[in-house]
Amino acid sequence: MSSAYDLVIRGGTIMDGNGGTPYIGDVAVKDGKIAAVGTVTGSGAEEIDAKGLAVTPGFVDIHTHYDGQAMWDSHLAPSSWHGVTTVVMGNCGVGFAPVRPDTREKVIALMEGVEDLPGPCLNEGLAFDWETFGEYLAALGRRKHDIDFCALLPHAPMRVYVMGDRAMALEDANQEDIARMRELTAEAVRAGAWGFSTSRTIAHKTLAGDPHPGLRAAENELMGIALGLKDAGWGMIEMTSDWNTPDPATEFAMVRRIMEASGRPLVFSINQRHDRTEAWKDLLSLSGQAYADGLNIRCVAPPRPIGALLGLTGSQNPFMGTRTYRSIAHLPLEERVAKMQDPAIKAAIVSEDPKEFNTWSLFERVGFARMFRFADPLNYTPAREDSITAIAAREGRTAEDVAYDMLIEDGGKNFIFACIVNYANYDMEAVKTMYAEQHVIPGLSDGGAHVAFISDASFPTFLFSYWGRDREDGRMPLHDLVRRQTKVPATFAGLTDRGVLAPGMKADINVIDFDRLGLERPEMVVDLPAGGRRLMQKARGYVATVKAGQVTYRDGVATGALPGGLVRRELVG
């Protein structure tokens, strides 16, 4: 006797993505779509017992950078390890198309500097058998994946493609340049681009210090590109900015004009900076008013501090710019640690100028006052008194001495957690205030980027375990957090076929043991092209992840099913 369904998930606590009260029920899947939700009488060819477990839609992460990894890897981990079934990539205005042979070096340099993706990995991993954005999408579509992804057209490569060296010199685009970028934008969207992204932050630059080509793009250029989206009748705008040119209100007024003229939705990143600790409040207010006025605007905010993991196995540590450390940096880890245990080596390193050869512009903005030991049990919200500065003061030592000893602990496999943003007051109150606003989406994971010193693709797991379970005050209802990680970003991005557990929707589903949900310790692995390293962080508590009706992960282990891939507009209706 044949089964009525391909898969039935039975007896779970259903959090359907709409934000309503959870209830006990079943979910049936047929031909990659949800066939029934509630009480399912028919049998499934495969059944999952979800009693005592939560059943949610697959998570949607709208700020990632899998533009390169999607070319050489069918498994978009670590995001796919954390319940994510759909991502939007190509954010921050960096990517790999459109491109010509004479602009490849520039786009690689930008991705290497802005998103910490090693140039040798990109040179070996990318065939560059494309020029236009449509050809790039066609190349992406030749590989099957474990999750779906939407690709944004990035500003930097398009600007360089059109303007050449004038783009890198931050010259203003002329009318001919703008007309061409408008055409390219419309062409890209018709070929399958999900929208357009740009960056206006000075932190985004190549390792040589060259700024993002879009840093000072004038309003008429951004308007022209947005009108390219309007010409094609589709596409979101993603923007990253420092919001200080000349001030947040002036720049935000420009954003409103662009949105009103193009009719396109826009999302921008928001967090609590450590130098301008109250600036986020202005942005939250300005965007909240725009949202109330009917503009389709969202902020994407991280659920914890965005933190760099500094260590001897990664690409960054507090002493990497010193002359003596550089002289031993090439050694294998065990030999390097042995050298660093020599008191003479230590004395030299901690006394030298860490900025002599330092290439990480953010290092000085963090400081030892917001650096912490990062070991089991993992603590992403450490107390002020646990900072390296505080420890040094208590013990009558220098901060450099304390940091040095932390780095060589556990055979050099230990990390220091350096809070870059979102931790100005050593608490999560800013995030709590951001998340109280309905136009704020949890995210900014940067999955696929900063691979050797940031591990934030685990944001969804932290979101639910910390904000939905562990936080003593300000705890948020799990079912509403599910809504904000599923239906809300999916609807905003135009992914109308997913984000909710309802008949006819794409069968992207998580079965989760929320009581057990947690993060494993990040580890450095060597699995990128050209022998590149990346931080990988697994989770526990994901009993099953289903993508388009197929179980892709069971208890965090890949099944081998690859039902995902590039999402084009026509696929979602």
C-alpha positions as CSV (number, residue, x, y, z in Angstrom):
1,M,0.0,0.0,0.0
2,S,1.5,3.3,-1.0
3,S,1.9,6.2,1.4
4,A,-0.2,9.3,1.1
5,Y,2.7,11.6,1.8
6,D,6.5,11.7,1.3
7,L,7.1,12.8,4.9
8,V,5.0,13.2,8.0
9,I,6.3,15.0,11.1
10,R,4.1,13.8,14.0
11,G,3.0,15.2,17.3
12,G,5.3,18.2,17.5
13,T,4.7,21.6,19.0
14,I,4.0,23.6,15.9
15,M,5.3,27.2,15.7
16,D,4.1,27.9,12.2
17,G,5.8,31.3,11.6
18,N,2.7,33.4,11.9
19,G,3.5,34.2,15.5
20,G,0.3,32.6,17.0
21,T,0.1,30.3,20.0
22,P,2.0,27.1,19.4
23,Y,-0.1,23.9,19.2
24,I,0.4,20.2,19.0
25,G,0.0,18.8,15.5
26,D,1.4,17.1,12.5
27,V,2.9,18.4,9.3
28,A,2.6,16.4,6.0
29,V,4.8,16.9,3.0
30,K,4.2,15.9,-0.6
31,D,6.3,16.7,-3.7
32,G,8.4,19.3,-1.9
33,K,5.5,21.3,-0.5
34,I,3.5,21.2,2.7
35,A,0.4,19.2,2.1
36,A,-1.3,19.4,5.5
37,V,-0.9,20.9,8.9
38,G,-2.8,19.8,12.0
39,T,-4.1,16.3,12.3
40,V,-2.7,14.1,9.5
41,T,-4.4,10.7,9.2
42,G,-2.5,9.4,6.1
43,S,0.9,7.8,6.5
44,G,4.2,9.1,5.2
45,A,6.9,7.2,3.3
46,E,9.1,8.6,6.1
47,E,7.9,9.7,9.5
48,I,9.6,11.8,12.2
49,D,8.4,11.5,15.8
50,A,8.4,15.1,17.0
51,K,6.7,14.6,20.4
52,G,8.3,17.1,22.9
53,L,10.0,18.9,20.0
54,A,9.2,22.1,18.2
55,V,8.4,22.2,14.5
56,T,9.2,25.5,12.7
57,P,9.6,26.8,9.2
58,G,13.2,26.8,8.0
59,F,15.1,29.9,8.9
60,V,15.7,32.8,6.5
61,D,19.0,34.7,6.8
62,I,19.0,37.8,4.6
63,H,22.6,39.0,5.2
64,T,25.3,36.5,4.0
65,H,28.3,36.2,1.7
66,Y,28.2,32.8,0.2
67,D,29.0,34.2,-3.3
68,G,32.2,32.3,-3.5
69,Q,31.5,29.2,-1.4
70,A,28.4,28.5,-3.4
71,M,30.6,27.9,-6.4
72,W,32.8,25.2,-4.9
73,D,30.8,23.8,-2.1
74,S,27.3,22.1,-2.1
75,H,27.0,22.5,1.6
76,L,26.6,26.1,2.7
77,A,27.7,25.4,6.2
78,P,27.9,26.7,8.8
79,S,24.5,28.4,8.1
80,S,22.9,25.1,7.1
81,W,24.0,23.6,10.5
82,H,21.8,26.2,12.3
83,G,18.4,25.6,10.8
84,V,18.9,28.0,7.9
85,T,17.2,26.9,4.7
86,T,17.3,30.1,2.6
87,V,19.9,32.9,2.5
88,V,20.4,36.1,0.6
89,M,24.0,36.6,-0.4
90,G,25.9,39.4,-2.2
91,N,25.4,41.9,0.6
92,C,27.6,45.0,1.3
93,G,28.1,45.7,-2.4
94,V,30.9,43.1,-2.9
95,G,30.8,40.1,-5.2
96,F,32.1,38.6,-8.4
97,A,30.0,39.9,-11.3
98,P,29.8,41.6,-13.6
99,V,33.5,41.2,-14.3
100,R,36.0,41.2,-17.1
101,P,39.5,39.7,-17.1
102,D,41.0,43.1,-16.3
103,T,38.7,43.7,-13.3
104,R,38.9,40.3,-11.6
105,E,41.9,41.3,-9.5
106,K,40.0,44.3,-8.1
107,V,36.9,42.4,-7.2
108,I,38.9,39.7,-5.5
109,A,40.9,42.3,-3.6
110,L,37.7,43.9,-2.4
111,M,36.2,40.6,-1.2
112,E,39.4,39.7,0.5
113,G,39.6,42.9,2.4
114,V,36.0,43.6,3.1
115,E,34.9,40.0,3.9
116,D,38.2,38.3,4.9
117,L,38.0,35.7,2.1
118,P,41.6,34.8,1.2
119,G,42.6,35.8,-2.3
120,P,44.4,32.5,-3.0
121,C,41.1,30.6,-2.1
122,L,39.1,32.8,-4.5
123,N,41.6,32.6,-7.3
124,E,41.6,28.8,-7.1
125,G,38.0,28.3,-6.3
126,L,36.4,30.6,-8.9
127,A,36.6,29.7,-12.6
128,F,35.5,33.1,-13.7
129,D,33.9,31.6,-16.7
130,W,31.4,34.4,-16.7
131,E,31.2,38.2,-17.4
132,T,27.7,39.3,-16.9
133,F,25.7,38.8,-13.8
134,G,23.3,36.5,-15.7
135,E,26.3,34.3,-16.7
136,Y,27.4,34.3,-13.0
137,L,24.0,33.1,-12.0
138,A,24.1,30.4,-14.7
139,A,27.4,29.2,-13.3
140,L,25.9,29.1,-9.7
141,G,23.0,27.1,-11.0
142,R,25.2,24.3,-12.3
143,R,25.7,23.0,-8.7
144,K,23.2,21.5,-6.3
145,H,23.1,22.8,-2.7
146,D,21.7,21.9,0.7
147,I,19.9,25.3,1.0
148,D,18.4,27.9,-1.3
149,F,20.1,31.2,-2.0
150,C,19.2,34.5,-3.5
151,A,21.9,36.6,-5.1
152,L,22.1,40.4,-5.0
153,L,23.9,42.4,-7.7
154,P,26.8,44.1,-5.8
155,H,27.7,47.7,-6.4
156,A,31.5,47.5,-6.3
157,P,32.1,45.1,-9.3
158,M,29.4,46.8,-11.4
159,R,30.9,50.2,-10.7
160,V,34.4,49.0,-11.6
161,Y,33.0,47.2,-14.7
162,V,31.5,50.5,-15.9
163,M,34.0,53.0,-14.7
164,G,37.3,51.2,-14.4
165,D,39.9,52.9,-12.3
166,R,37.7,56.0,-11.9
167,A,35.5,53.8,-9.7
168,M,38.4,52.9,-7.4
169,A,39.4,56.5,-7.2
170,L,35.9,57.3,-5.9
171,E,35.2,59.7,-8.8
172,D,31.5,60.7,-9.4
173,A,29.7,58.7,-12.0
174,N,28.7,60.8,-15.0
175,Q,25.3,60.5,-16.7
176,E,26.6,57.9,-19.2
177,D,28.0,55.8,-16.3
178,I,24.7,56.0,-14.4
179,A,22.6,55.1,-17.5
180,R,24.8,52.0,-18.1
181,M,24.5,50.9,-14.4
182,R,20.8,51.3,-14.6
183,E,20.7,49.1,-17.7
184,L,23.0,46.5,-16.1
185,T,20.8,46.4,-13.0
186,A,17.6,45.8,-14.9
187,E,19.4,43.1,-17.0
188,A,20.7,41.4,-13.8
189,V,17.3,41.3,-12.2
190,R,15.6,39.9,-15.3
191,A,18.3,37.2,-15.3
192,G,17.6,36.3,-11.7
193,A,19.3,38.8,-9.4
194,W,17.3,39.4,-6.2
195,G,18.2,43.0,-6.0
196,F,21.1,45.3,-5.4
197,S,23.6,46.0,-2.6
198,T,25.9,48.8,-1.7
199,S,28.3,49.9,1.1
200,R,29.0,53.4,2.4
201,T,31.3,52.5,5.3
202,I,35.0,53.3,5.6
203,A,35.5,49.9,7.3
204,H,35.1,48.2,3.9
205,K,38.4,48.4,2.1
206,T,41.0,46.2,0.5
207,L,44.0,44.9,2.4
208,A,46.0,47.6,0.7
209,G,43.6,50.2,2.1
210,D,41.6,51.1,-1.0
211,P,38.0,52.0,0.0
212,H,34.9,50.4,-1.3
213,P,34.1,52.0,-4.7
214,G,30.6,52.8,-3.6
215,L,31.7,54.7,-0.5
216,R,30.9,58.1,-1.8
217,A,28.5,57.3,-4.6
218,A,26.2,60.3,-5.1
219,E,22.5,60.2,-4.8
220,N,21.9,60.4,-8.6
221,E,24.0,57.3,-9.0
222,L,22.2,55.3,-6.4
223,M,18.9,56.6,-7.7
224,G,19.7,55.5,-11.2
225,I,20.5,52.0,-10.0
226,A,17.3,51.8,-7.9
227,L,15.4,52.9,-11.0
228,G,17.0,49.9,-12.8
229,L,15.2,47.7,-10.2
230,K,12.0,49.6,-10.9
231,D,12.5,49.1,-14.7
232,A,12.7,45.3,-14.0
233,G,9.8,45.4,-11.6
234,W,11.6,43.5,-8.9
235,G,14.4,43.5,-6.3
236,M,15.3,44.6,-2.8
237,I,18.0,47.1,-1.9
238,E,20.6,46.3,0.8
239,M,22.8,49.0,2.3
240,T,25.5,49.3,4.8
241,S,26.6,52.7,6.0
242,D,28.4,54.7,8.7
243,W,25.5,57.2,8.6
244,N,27.8,60.2,9.3
245,T,28.1,61.8,5.8
246,P,27.2,64.5,6.8
247,D,24.8,63.1,9.4
248,P,22.2,60.3,9.8
249,A,19.1,62.4,9.1
250,T,20.5,63.9,5.9
251,E,21.6,60.5,4.6
252,F,18.4,58.9,5.6
253,A,16.4,61.5,3.8
254,M,18.3,60.4,0.7
255,V,17.3,56.8,1.4
256,R,13.7,57.8,1.6
257,R,13.8,59.7,-1.7
258,I,15.3,56.7,-3.4
259,M,12.7,54.3,-2.0
260,E,9.9,56.6,-2.8
261,A,11.0,57.0,-6.4
262,S,11.8,53.4,-7.1
263,G,9.1,51.7,-5.0
264,R,11.6,49.1,-3.9
265,P,12.1,47.6,-0.4
266,L,15.3,48.5,1.5
267,V,17.1,46.9,4.4
268,F,20.1,48.3,6.2
269,S,22.4,47.1,9.0
270,I,22.0,48.5,12.5
271,N,24.0,48.0,15.6
272,Q,25.4,49.8,18.6
273,R,28.7,51.3,17.8
274,H,31.3,51.7,20.5
275,D,32.5,55.1,19.4
276,R,29.0,56.7,18.7
277,T,27.1,54.7,21.3
278,E,23.7,56.4,20.8
279,A,23.7,56.8,17.0
280,W,21.6,53.6,16.6
281,K,18.7,55.3,18.4
282,D,18.5,57.9,15.7
283,L,18.5,55.3,13.0
284,L,15.9,53.2,14.8
285,S,13.6,56.2,15.1
286,L,14.1,57.4,11.5
287,S,13.5,53.9,10.1
288,G,10.6,53.4,12.4
289,Q,8.9,56.5,11.2
290,A,9.5,55.5,7.5
291,Y,8.0,52.1,8.3
292,A,5.0,53.7,9.9
293,D,4.6,55.9,6.8
294,G,4.2,52.9,4.7
295,L,7.7,52.4,3.2
296,N,8.9,48.8,3.0
297,I,12.0,49.4,5.1
298,R,13.7,47.0,7.5
299,C,16.8,47.1,9.8
300,V,18.8,43.9,10.3
301,A,20.4,43.7,13.7
302,P,22.6,41.1,15.3
303,P,21.3,39.2,18.4
304,R,24.6,39.5,20.3
305,P,27.9,41.4,20.0
306,I,29.5,41.0,16.6
307,G,32.8,39.6,17.8
308,A,36.1,38.6,16.3
309,L,37.7,35.4,17.5
310,L,41.3,36.2,17.9
311,G,43.7,33.2,18.1
312,L,46.8,31.6,16.8
313,T,44.8,29.3,14.5
314,G,42.9,32.2,12.9
315,S,43.9,35.2,10.8
316,Q,43.9,37.7,13.6
317,N,45.4,38.1,17.0
318,P,46.5,41.1,19.1
319,F,50.2,40.5,18.3
320,M,50.1,39.7,14.6
321,G,51.5,43.1,13.7
322,T,54.6,42.9,15.9
323,R,58.0,42.2,14.3
324,T,58.9,39.2,16.5
325,Y,55.5,37.5,16.1
326,R,55.7,37.9,12.3
327,S,59.1,36.2,12.4
328,I,57.5,33.0,13.8
329,A,54.0,33.3,12.3
330,H,54.8,30.8,9.5
331,L,55.6,28.0,11.9
332,P,53.2,25.1,12.5
333,L,51.0,25.8,15.6
334,E,52.8,23.4,17.9
335,E,56.2,24.9,17.1
336,R,54.9,28.4,17.3
337,V,53.4,27.8,20.8
338,A,56.7,26.3,21.9
339,K,58.5,29.4,20.8
340,M,56.0,31.7,22.4
341,Q,56.4,29.9,25.7
342,D,60.0,31.2,25.8
343,P,60.1,34.1,28.2
344,A,62.4,36.0,25.9
345,I,60.1,35.7,22.9
346,K,57.2,36.8,25.1
347,A,59.0,39.8,26.4
348,A,59.9,40.9,22.9
349,I,56.3,40.4,21.5
350,V,54.5,42.2,24.3
351,S,56.9,45.1,24.2
352,E,56.7,45.7,20.4
353,D,54.3,47.9,18.5
354,P,51.4,45.8,17.4
355,K,50.6,48.4,14.7
356,E,53.9,48.1,12.9
357,F,52.6,45.5,10.5
358,N,48.9,45.4,11.5
359,T,46.5,45.2,8.6
360,W,43.3,45.0,10.6
361,S,41.8,48.5,10.9
362,L,39.2,47.6,13.5
363,F,41.8,46.4,16.1
364,E,42.4,49.8,17.6
365,R,38.7,50.4,17.8
366,V,38.2,47.3,20.1
367,G,40.9,47.5,22.7
368,F,41.6,45.1,25.5
369,A,38.6,46.5,27.5
370,R,36.3,44.6,25.2
371,M,38.3,41.4,24.8
372,F,37.5,38.3,26.8
373,R,38.7,34.7,27.2
374,F,36.5,32.5,25.0
375,A,36.4,29.0,26.3
376,D,33.8,26.4,27.4
377,P,31.1,27.2,28.5
378,L,30.8,29.7,25.7
379,N,29.9,33.1,26.9
380,Y,28.8,35.7,24.3
381,T,27.7,38.3,27.0
382,P,30.7,38.5,29.3
383,A,30.8,40.9,32.3
384,R,33.0,44.0,32.3
385,E,35.1,42.6,35.1
386,D,36.0,39.6,32.9
387,S,37.7,41.8,30.3
388,I,41.4,41.5,29.7
389,T,41.8,45.1,31.0
390,A,40.0,44.2,34.2
391,I,41.9,41.0,34.8
392,A,45.2,42.9,34.2
393,A,44.2,45.6,36.7
394,R,43.3,43.0,39.4
395,E,46.5,41.0,38.9
396,G,48.8,43.9,38.6
397,R,49.9,42.9,35.0
398,T,49.7,44.6,31.6
399,A,46.8,43.8,29.4
400,E,49.3,42.5,26.7
401,D,50.7,40.0,29.2
402,V,47.2,38.7,30.1
403,A,46.2,38.4,26.4
404,Y,49.4,36.7,25.5
405,D,48.9,34.0,28.1
406,M,45.3,33.5,26.9
407,L,46.4,32.9,23.3
408,I,48.8,30.1,24.2
409,E,46.4,28.2,26.4
410,D,45.2,24.8,25.3
411,G,48.1,24.4,22.9
412,G,47.3,27.6,21.1
413,K,43.7,26.5,20.2
414,N,42.1,29.0,22.6
415,F,40.4,32.2,21.4
416,I,39.9,35.7,22.6
417,F,36.5,37.1,22.0
418,A,36.8,40.7,20.9
419,C,33.5,42.6,20.8
420,I,33.5,44.9,17.8
421,V,30.0,46.4,18.1
422,N,26.8,45.9,20.1
423,Y,28.5,45.8,23.5
424,A,29.3,49.4,24.3
425,N,27.7,49.1,27.8
426,Y,28.6,45.5,28.4
427,D,25.0,44.4,28.1
428,M,22.3,43.5,25.6
429,E,19.9,46.3,26.4
430,A,20.5,48.0,23.0
431,V,19.6,44.8,21.2
432,K,16.5,44.4,23.4
433,T,15.4,47.9,22.4
434,M,16.0,47.2,18.7
435,Y,14.1,43.9,18.8
436,A,11.1,45.7,20.4
437,E,10.5,47.3,17.0
438,Q,8.6,45.3,14.5
439,H,10.6,46.5,11.5
440,V,13.8,45.0,12.9
441,I,14.9,41.6,11.6
442,P,17.4,39.4,13.5
443,G,20.4,38.7,11.4
444,L,23.7,40.2,10.0
445,S,25.4,36.8,10.4
446,D,27.8,37.4,7.4
447,G,27.7,33.7,6.8
448,G,30.4,32.7,4.4
449,A,32.6,35.7,5.2
450,H,35.3,36.7,7.7
451,V,35.9,33.0,7.7
452,A,39.1,33.0,9.8
453,F,38.1,35.3,12.6
454,I,34.3,35.7,12.9
455,S,31.9,32.9,13.4
456,D,28.5,34.5,13.4
457,A,26.6,32.2,11.1
458,S,25.5,30.7,14.4
459,F,23.3,33.7,15.1
460,P,19.9,31.8,14.7
461,T,20.9,29.3,17.4
462,F,22.0,32.0,19.7
463,L,18.8,34.0,19.1
464,F,16.6,31.2,20.2
465,S,18.7,29.8,23.1
466,Y,19.6,33.2,24.6
467,W,16.6,35.4,23.9
468,G,14.0,32.7,23.9
469,R,15.2,30.5,26.8
470,D,18.2,31.6,28.8
471,R,17.9,35.3,29.4
472,E,16.3,35.9,32.8
473,D,14.8,39.3,32.1
474,G,13.5,40.5,28.7
475,R,13.0,36.9,27.5
476,M,11.1,36.8,24.2
477,P,8.4,34.3,23.2
478,L,9.9,31.5,21.1
479,H,7.0,31.4,18.7
480,D,7.4,35.2,18.0
481,L,11.2,34.8,17.5
482,V,10.4,32.0,15.0
483,R,8.1,34.4,13.2
484,R,10.9,37.0,13.0
485,Q,13.4,34.5,11.7
486,T,11.1,33.0,9.1
487,K,8.0,34.8,7.9
488,V,9.2,38.3,8.4
489,P,12.5,38.2,6.4
490,A,10.9,35.9,3.8
491,T,8.0,38.3,3.2
492,F,10.2,41.3,3.1
493,A,12.5,39.8,0.6
494,G,9.7,38.6,-1.7
495,L,10.1,35.0,-0.8
496,T,6.3,34.4,-0.7
497,D,6.5,30.7,-1.1
498,R,8.2,30.0,2.3
499,G,8.5,31.2,5.9
500,V,5.2,29.7,7.1
501,L,4.0,26.2,7.8
502,A,0.8,26.1,5.6
503,P,-0.5,24.0,2.8
504,G,1.1,24.9,-0.5
505,M,4.2,26.5,0.9
506,K,7.7,25.1,0.3
507,A,8.4,22.4,2.7
508,D,11.4,24.0,4.5
509,I,11.1,22.8,8.1
510,N,13.1,22.4,11.3
511,V,12.4,19.9,14.1
512,I,14.1,21.3,17.2
513,D,14.8,20.3,20.7
514,F,14.7,23.8,22.2
515,D,15.7,22.5,25.7
516,R,18.9,21.1,24.2
517,L,19.6,23.8,21.7
518,G,23.1,25.2,22.0
519,L,26.4,26.1,20.4
520,E,29.5,24.0,20.1
521,R,33.0,25.5,20.4
522,P,34.2,27.0,17.1
523,E,37.0,25.1,15.5
524,M,39.4,26.1,12.7
525,V,39.3,23.7,9.8
526,V,41.4,23.6,6.6
527,D,38.9,22.9,3.8
528,L,38.9,25.9,1.5
529,P,40.5,26.0,-2.0
530,A,44.2,26.5,-1.9
531,G,44.4,25.1,1.6
532,G,42.5,28.0,3.2
533,R,41.3,27.9,6.8
534,R,37.9,28.8,8.2
535,L,36.1,28.9,11.5
536,M,33.3,26.4,11.8
537,Q,30.8,26.2,14.6
538,K,28.3,23.4,15.0
539,A,25.1,23.3,17.0
540,R,23.2,20.8,19.1
541,G,19.4,20.5,19.2
542,Y,18.5,20.4,15.6
543,V,16.8,17.0,15.3
544,A,16.1,17.4,11.7
545,T,16.2,20.0,9.0
546,V,14.0,19.6,5.9
547,K,14.6,21.4,2.6
548,A,12.0,21.3,-0.1
549,G,10.6,18.2,1.5
550,Q,13.9,16.3,1.8
551,V,15.7,15.7,5.1
552,T,19.1,17.4,4.7
553,Y,20.3,17.1,8.3
554,R,19.6,14.7,11.1
555,D,21.1,15.7,14.5
556,G,23.4,18.0,12.7
557,V,24.8,15.4,10.3
558,A,24.3,15.9,6.5
559,T,22.2,13.2,4.8
560,G,23.6,13.9,1.4
561,A,20.3,15.3,0.0
562,L,20.9,18.5,-2.0
563,P,17.5,19.9,-2.9
564,G,18.5,23.5,-2.8
565,G,20.1,26.0,-5.1
566,L,19.6,29.4,-6.8
567,V,16.2,31.0,-6.3
568,R,14.9,33.0,-9.2
569,R,11.8,35.2,-9.2
570,E,9.7,32.9,-11.3
571,L,10.2,30.1,-8.8
572,V,8.3,31.9,-6.1
573,G,5.5,33.1,-8.3
